[in-house]
């Protein structure tokens, strides 16, 4: 199993964390302004965001 952070492309805010097998990652439902990034563990949207395709700690 792998974790995927679903985030808003314009703000980088993580909107959901999905756990699924890697081969099913292409089936993750995304709205038009969303993308996803594989992350190593379940992350807290309050503590992290996505910036330039990387997981970063909010300051």
KACOR-V686606 format. One record per residue. N is the residue number from 1. RES is the residue in three letters. NEAR is the number of other ideal C-beta (glycine too) atoms within 10 Angstrom. Layout:
N:RES:NEAR
N:RES:NEAR
This chain:
1:UNK:7
2:UNK:14
3:UNK:15
4:UNK:19
5:UNK:22
6:UNK:19
7:UNK:25
8:UNK:15
9:UNK:13
10:UNK:8
11:UNK:12
12:UNK:19
13:UNK:13
14:UNK:22
15:UNK:15
16:UNK:14
17:UNK:18
18:UNK:16
19:UNK:9
20:UNK:13
21:UNK:9
22:UNK:10
23:UNK:8
24:UNK:12
25:UNK:13
26:UNK:7
27:UNK:9
28:UNK:14
29:UNK:9
30:UNK:13
31:UNK:10
32:UNK:5
33:UNK:11
34:UNK:15
35:UNK:16
36:UNK:20
37:UNK:15
38:UNK:11
39:UNK:16
40:UNK:8
41:UNK:6
42:UNK:10
43:UNK:18
44:UNK:9
45:UNK:15
46:UNK:8
47:UNK:9
48:UNK:19
49:UNK:20
50:UNK:22
51:UNK:12
52:UNK:6
53:UNK:8
54:UNK:9
55:UNK:17
56:UNK:11
57:UNK:8
58:UNK:12
59:UNK:4
